[in-house]
Amino acid sequence: MKLRHSAQTDIGRSREVNQDAYGVGDPLPNGIQLFVVCDGMGGHLAGEVASQTAVQTMLATFPNVVQTDIPKALTTSIVSANQAVFDRGRGNMGTTSVALLVFKNVAFLANVGDSRAYLIRNNSMRQITVDHSFVEEQVRAGLMTREQASQSKIKNIITRAVGHQREVQVDVFREPVQVGDRFLISSDGLHGFVDEATILRTINTLPFDQIVPKLIDLANGVGGYDNITALLVEVDELDELEANDPLLETLLNQPLNTPARSADPITEEFELPAGPTGTKPMAVVGMHDDETLQHVPLTASGRLTPAMAEAHARPVASAPRAAAKAEGGGLSGWGILGSLVVLAALLGILYFFKLPPMSLLFPDTTTTPGQNVVAVPSLMPTTQPTTTLAPMTTGPLATATTGITPTLQQPTPTP
C-alpha cells in the first residue's frame, strides 16, 4: 500500500503555548504506519507535556504490540499513553487522542476526547470518530441539533481524556479503503472553528501539499482562538490481496468497541484534581485558555445533566472572542490579604504623622506657650493618650524629632 501525508500544527493567535502535538510513525515491515494527533489540557505547559507524552508513548509502544489484532494494538497503545500521562500529572493534566493506520486496505481509527477523524471520498466528507463530549451525547439522544451543538457555550466539555484517570475507554473504528481516499485527523482548533463544508471544499480544490497549510490559515483567519493541528493522509495505491486472504477476513470481522454513529456525511452541496481510583469518570472541561482541569461532579447514575454542565461550563471561544482573553482579572485570597496589609500600613502612617484624613478624626489638642487655646471637640475617649512634638533644633543640618508622651486629659467641669 502506498500512502502520503501532510501535517502541521500551529499555536494560533490567542495562545501562549501550543498544547497540540502530532506524530507519524516509521512504516513497519508489514506496511503499517501510525498517525496520531493529540490536544493537551491542564494549565500552562501541563497540556503541552500531556500531548507530547501521549504521542511519544503511542509511537514507541505500537510497534511492540501490533500483530494481527490491530484494534487491540491501537487500544493498547492509547492505554499505555494514558498510564504515562497519568503518572506524570496524577490527574492534573490530560489530552485528547485520535489515531489512524491502514493495513491490508482497511483503515483503523481510535479516539478519546473530541479530536476527530474524517474520511473524504467522492467529493463528500464523513466524520468517522464520535466525540466524547457532553453536546455529542445530547445530539445522539435527540435533545440537541448539530447546529445547536456547534453554537453551544458548553461544547468544550469532554467526557473522556487520556491521562485524566488511571483507566481510559477507547473507541475503535474500521473502514475499508479505496484508492484516492483521504483521512483528515485534527484537533478542535480546526474543526471547532472552520465549518466542514469549507474544509471539504479546501481538500477538493487545492493540490495535496497546499491543503494543510491552507486549513491552518483558515482557522487563524477566523481568529485563531485555539491551537490548530491537521494531519492529512491519502491512499495512493492499495495492496494486492488474494480473494480469500485469511488475515483480511480476520481484520474485517474482529469485534470493535465502537459506538453507534449519528453524524451525517457532509457533501459539497452543503455549507458547515483526579477522582479516587474506581470511582465513576468525571466530566472534564476542555481547556481553551491554558487553565487547569475543572472537574464536574456527575449524578449518582454517572450522568451529567444540562443544568450541571451550564453551571460548570467556561465560556467557549466564539466571535468576537475579545472576552476570552480577559481571564484572571479577579483577586485571589492571597491578593486580598496583601491588599489589606498594605491598607493597614497606610492608615498607620497617616495616624502616626497626623495627616488627613486621620488628623481630622484624631485632632492634636496640645498647644505651645503664647498660643490661644481653641476648644476642639474630641472624638476620642478622654483617657486616650495624645502626642506632643519636641522643639525643633537648628544647626548646620536642621532635624526634627518627635517625642511621644502619653498624657491623660482632665475632665472639664461643666457649669
C-alpha positions in Angstrom: 0.0 0.0 0.0 1.2 3.5 -0.8 0.3 6.4 1.4 1.3 10.0 1.5 0.7 12.5 4.2 0.9 16.2 5.2 0.8 17.6 8.7 1.2 20.9 10.5 0.5 22.3 14.0 0.2 25.9 14.8 -0.1 27.9 18.1 -2.9 30.0 16.8 -3.3 33.7 17.6 -4.6 33.6 21.2 -2.4 31.1 23.0 0.9 31.5 24.8 1.9 27.9 24.2 1.0 25.1 21.7 -0.6 22.3 23.6 -1.3 20.3 20.4 1.1 17.6 19.2 1.1 15.1 16.3 3.3 12.2 15.3 3.9 10.0 12.3 5.5 6.6 13.0 8.0 4.9 10.7 6.5 2.4 8.3 6.7 -1.1 9.8 7.9 -4.2 7.8 4.3 -5.2 7.2 3.5 -1.7 5.8 1.6 -0.3 8.8 2.2 3.3 9.6 0.7 5.1 12.7 -0.6 8.7 12.6 -1.5 10.4 15.8 -2.9 13.8 16.8 -3.3 14.9 20.5 -4.8 18.1 22.0 -3.5 18.7 25.6 -5.1 20.4 28.5 -4.4 21.1 32.1 -2.8 24.5 32.7 0.2 26.3 31.4 2.7 23.8 29.9 1.0 20.8 31.5 -1.2 20.3 28.4 1.9 20.5 26.2 3.6 17.8 28.3 0.5 15.7 28.2 0.0 15.7 24.4 3.7 15.2 23.7 3.9 12.4 26.3 0.9 10.7 24.7 2.2 10.9 21.1 5.7 9.7 22.1 4.3 6.8 24.1 2.0 5.7 21.3 4.6 5.7 18.6 7.1 3.8 20.9 4.5 1.3 22.1 2.6 0.4 19.0 5.4 -1.5 17.1 5.8 -3.8 20.1 2.2 -4.7 20.4 0.9 -4.9 16.8 0.4 -8.4 15.5 -2.8 -9.4 13.7 -5.2 -7.8 16.2 -5.0 -4.2 15.1 -7.9 -2.9 17.2 -6.2 -4.4 20.3 -2.9 -2.9 19.3 -4.4 0.5 18.9 -6.2 0.3 22.2 -3.1 -0.9 24.0 -1.0 2.0 22.6 -3.6 4.6 23.9 -3.9 2.8 27.3 -0.1 2.9 27.6 -0.2 6.6 26.8 -2.9 7.1 29.4 -0.7 5.5 32.0 2.3 7.6 31.1 0.4 10.8 31.2 -1.4 9.9 34.5 2.0 9.0 36.1 3.4 12.4 35.2 0.3 14.5 36.1 -1.6 12.5 38.7 -4.8 13.6 37.2 -3.9 17.2 36.8 -3.4 17.1 33.1 -4.8 15.2 30.2 -5.1 15.1 26.4 -7.4 14.0 23.7 -6.1 11.5 21.2 -7.0 10.3 17.7 -5.0 7.7 15.8 -5.1 6.3 12.3 -3.5 3.4 10.5 -4.2 1.5 7.2 -3.4 -2.2 6.9 -4.4 -4.6 4.1 -6.7 -2.0 2.6 -8.5 -1.4 5.8 -8.3 1.7 7.9 -8.5 1.5 11.7 -9.1 4.6 13.8 -9.2 5.1 17.5 -10.1 8.2 19.6 -10.5 9.5 23.1 -12.0 13.0 23.5 -13.1 15.4 20.8 -10.2 15.4 18.4 -11.7 13.9 15.2 -11.0 11.7 12.1 -12.8 12.4 8.8 -13.0 10.3 5.6 -13.1 12.3 2.4 -14.3 10.2 -0.6 -16.0 11.1 -3.8 -16.5 14.8 -3.0 -18.1 14.1 0.4 -16.7 14.1 3.9 -17.9 12.0 6.8 -16.8 12.1 10.4 -15.7 8.6 11.4 -14.9 9.1 15.1 -17.6 10.1 17.7 -16.8 13.0 20.0 -16.6 12.1 23.7 -18.3 15.4 24.7 -21.4 16.5 26.5 -23.0 18.1 23.5 -22.4 15.0 21.4 -24.3 13.0 24.0 -27.2 15.5 23.7 -27.2 15.2 19.9 -27.2 11.4 19.9 -30.0 11.5 22.5 -32.1 13.8 20.2 -32.0 16.6 22.8 -29.9 19.0 20.7 -29.4 19.6 16.9 -25.9 19.6 15.3 -26.3 23.4 14.7 -27.2 23.9 18.4 -24.2 21.8 19.5 -21.8 23.8 17.3 -23.0 27.1 18.9 -23.3 25.8 22.4 -21.3 27.6 25.1 -20.6 24.2 26.7 -19.3 22.4 23.6 -15.9 22.3 25.2 -17.0 19.9 27.9 -15.5 16.5 27.1 -16.3 13.2 29.0 -13.1 11.3 28.4 -9.4 12.3 28.3 -6.1 10.4 28.1 -4.2 10.7 31.4 -7.0 12.2 33.5 -7.7 8.9 35.4 -5.9 5.6 35.8 -8.2 3.9 33.3 -9.5 5.1 29.9 -12.0 3.7 27.5 -11.0 3.8 23.8 -13.3 3.6 20.8 -12.0 1.9 17.7 -13.5 2.2 14.1 -12.9 0.3 10.9 -13.3 1.5 7.3 -12.4 -0.4 4.0 -10.5 2.0 1.9 -10.3 2.9 -1.8 -7.7 4.5 -4.0 -8.0 8.2 -3.6 -9.4 8.1 -0.1 -8.2 10.9 2.2 -8.3 10.9 6.0 -8.1 14.1 8.0 -7.4 13.9 11.7 -7.5 17.2 13.5 -7.8 19.0 16.9 -10.8 21.1 17.6 -8.8 24.2 16.9 -9.6 23.4 13.2 -13.0 21.7 13.1 -14.3 23.7 16.0 -13.9 27.0 14.1 -13.9 26.2 10.4 -17.1 24.7 9.1 -16.9 21.3 7.5 -18.1 22.4 4.1 -15.2 24.8 3.9 -12.8 22.1 5.0 -14.2 19.8 2.3 -14.0 22.4 -0.4 -10.4 23.2 0.5 -9.4 19.5 0.3 -11.1 19.0 -3.0 -9.8 22.1 -4.8 -6.2 22.5 -3.7 -3.0 20.5 -4.6 -2.2 18.0 -1.8 0.8 19.8 -0.4 -1.2 23.1 -0.1 -4.2 21.7 1.8 -3.0 21.5 5.3 -1.3 25.0 5.3 -4.5 26.4 3.9 -6.6 24.8 6.6 -4.3 26.3 9.3 -4.7 29.7 7.6 -8.5 29.4 7.6 -8.6 28.6 11.3 -6.3 31.6 12.0 -8.3 33.7 9.6 -11.4 33.4 11.8 -9.5 34.3 14.9 -7.0 31.5 15.7 -8.6 31.1 19.1 -7.1 27.7 19.8 -4.1 25.7 18.9 -4.6 24.2 15.4 -3.4 20.8 14.2 -4.3 19.0 10.9 -2.9 15.7 9.5 -4.0 14.6 6.1 -3.3 11.0 4.8 -4.1 10.0 1.2 -4.3 6.4 -0.2 -2.4 6.4 -3.5 -2.2 2.6 -4.0 -3.9 -0.5 -2.5 -2.3 -3.8 -1.6 -2.8 -6.7 -4.0 -4.6 -9.2 -1.9 -5.8 -12.8 -2.5 -9.5 -13.2 -2.8 -9.7 -15.3 0.4 -7.0 -13.7 2.4 -7.5 -15.1 5.9 -5.9 -12.2 7.7 -8.1 -9.8 5.8 -11.1 -11.8 6.8 -9.9 -11.5 10.4 -9.4 -7.8 10.2 -12.8 -7.2 8.7 -14.6 -9.3 11.3 -12.8 -8.5 14.5 -15.2 -7.1 17.2 -14.7 -3.4 17.9 -15.5 -1.2 20.8 -17.5 1.2 18.5 -20.4 3.4 19.5 -23.4 3.9 17.2 -22.9 6.8 14.8 -25.2 9.8 14.4 -23.2 12.1 12.3 -24.3 12.6 8.7 -21.9 12.9 5.7 -21.1 16.4 4.6 -21.1 17.0 0.8 -20.1 19.9 -1.4 -23.8 20.8 -1.8 -24.0 21.8 1.9 -22.3 24.7 3.7 -21.0 24.0 8.0 -7.6 17.1 40.7 -8.4 13.4 39.8 -11.2 11.4 41.4 -10.3 8.3 43.6 -9.5 5.1 41.7 -12.5 3.1 41.0 -15.0 6.0 41.0 -17.1 6.8 38.0 -15.4 9.0 35.4 -15.9 12.7 36.0 -16.6 15.1 33.1 -13.6 17.1 32.1 -13.9 20.6 30.8 -11.8 21.1 27.7 -9.1 23.7 28.2 -9.1 26.7 25.8 -7.1 29.3 27.7 -4.4 27.4 29.4 -6.5 26.8 32.5 -6.3 24.0 35.0 -8.5 21.0 34.7 -12.0 21.5 36.0 -13.8 18.5 37.5 -17.6 18.5 37.1 -19.4 16.1 39.5 -21.8 13.7 38.0 -25.1 12.4 39.2 -25.4 9.2 41.1 -26.1 7.4 37.8 -22.9 8.8 36.4 -24.6 11.2 34.0 -24.1 14.9 33.5 -27.3 17.0 33.3 -27.6 20.1 31.2 -28.0 22.3 34.3 -24.8 20.8 35.8 -23.0 21.4 32.6 -24.2 25.0 32.3 -23.2 25.7 35.9 -19.7 24.4 35.5 -19.0 25.5 31.9 -16.5 28.1 31.0 -17.3 30.3 28.0 -16.0 28.7 24.8 -14.3 30.8 22.2 -16.8 32.4 19.8 -16.7 35.6 17.8 -15.8 38.3 18.7 -13.9 36.4 21.5 -12.5 39.6 23.0 -13.7 38.5 26.4 -12.0 35.1 26.1 -8.6 36.7 26.9 -9.9 38.8 29.8 -9.4 36.0 32.3 -7.6 36.0 35.6 -8.9 39.5 36.4 -10.1 38.6 39.9 -8.1 38.7 43.1 -7.0 35.5 44.8 -7.2 35.1 48.5 -3.5 36.0 48.9 -4.1 39.1 46.8 -6.9 40.2 49.0 -4.8 39.6 52.2 -1.9 41.5 50.7 -4.2 44.5 49.9 -5.5 44.5 53.5 -1.9 44.6 54.9 -1.0 47.5 52.6 -4.1 49.4 53.6 -3.4 48.8 57.3 0.2 50.1 56.9 -1.0 53.2 55.1 -3.6 54.0 57.8 -0.9 53.6 60.5 1.4 56.1 58.7 -1.4 58.6 58.4 -2.3 58.2 62.1 1.3 58.4 63.3 2.1 61.7 61.4 -1.4 63.1 61.9 -2.0 63.5 58.2 -5.5 64.0 56.7 -7.9 62.4 57.0 -6.6 60.9 60.2 -5.8 64.4 61.6 -9.5 65.2 61.4 -10.6 62.1 63.1 -7.9 62.3 65.8 -7.0 66.0 66.3 -3.9 67.2 68.2 -5.2 69.2 71.3 -1.7 70.2 72.6 -0.5 73.8 72.4 2.7 75.8 72.8 3.2 78.8 75.2 1.7 82.0 73.9 -0.9 80.3 71.7 -4.6 80.9 72.2 -6.4 77.8 73.1 -9.3 76.9 70.9 -11.6 74.3 72.1 -12.0 71.4 69.7 -14.4 68.7 70.5 -12.5 65.4 70.9 -13.8 62.4 69.0 -11.7 60.1 71.1 -12.3 59.0 74.7 -10.8 61.4 77.2 -8.5 58.8 78.6 -6.8 58.2 75.2 -3.1 59.2 75.0 -2.1 62.3 73.0 1.2 63.1 71.4 3.5 66.1 71.9 6.1 67.4 69.5 9.6 68.2 70.9 11.1 71.6 70.0 12.9 71.6 66.6 16.6 72.0 66.9 18.5 74.1 64.4 22.0 73.8 63.3 24.0 73.1 60.1 21.6 70.3 59.4 18.3 71.0 61.0 16.5 67.9 62.0 13.1 67.3 63.5 12.5 64.9 66.3 9.2 63.6 67.5 8.6 62.6 71.1 5.5 60.6 72.1 4.4 61.4 75.6 1.3 59.7 76.9 -0.9 62.2 78.9 -4.3 62.0 80.4 -6.8 64.8 79.8 -8.5 66.0 82.9 -12.3 66.2 82.6 -13.5 69.8 82.3 -16.3 70.6 84.8 -19.5 71.8 83.3 -21.2 74.8 84.9 
